[in-house]
Amino acid sequence: MLMISAYVLIEVEPGLDKKVLEEVRKLDGVSEAYFVMGNYDIIAVIKDASQSDLKYKVSKGIRSIKGVRHTYTLPVIS
């Protein structure tokens, strides 16, 4: 089974950034998460997941957190 890693960019509703970051860091499979500047507020790193696990961790994990507006997933290719 091919295991992949990905960066997930997260846009957050104003005022909820600290709470969302705390919740993202608690999620199984998220190895790192930080505040960033620009169009997105948080970047999370998911390591060594199957494609279906990655999809689940983003759609049912990160996107289910109150305050998350939008995500953009960047799978690592090398």
Rosetta blueprint (number, residue, H / E / L):
1 M L
2 L L
3 M L
4 I E
5 S E
6 A E
7 Y E
8 V E
9 L E
10 I E
11 E E
12 V E
13 E L
14 P L
15 G L
16 L L
17 D H
18 K H
19 K H
20 V H
21 L H
22 E H
23 E H
24 V H
25 R H
26 K H
27 L L
28 D L
29 G L
30 V E
31 S E
32 E E
33 A E
34 Y E
35 F E
36 V L
37 M L
38 G L
39 N L
40 Y L
41 D L
42 I E
43 I E
44 A E
45 V E
46 I E
47 K E
48 D E
49 A E
50 S L
51 Q H
52 S H
53 D H
54 L H
55 K H
56 Y H
57 K H
58 V H
59 S H
60 K H
61 G H
62 I H
63 R H
64 S H
65 I L
66 K L
67 G L
68 V E
69 R E
70 H E
71 T E
72 Y E
73 T E
74 L E
75 P E
76 V L
77 I L
78 S L
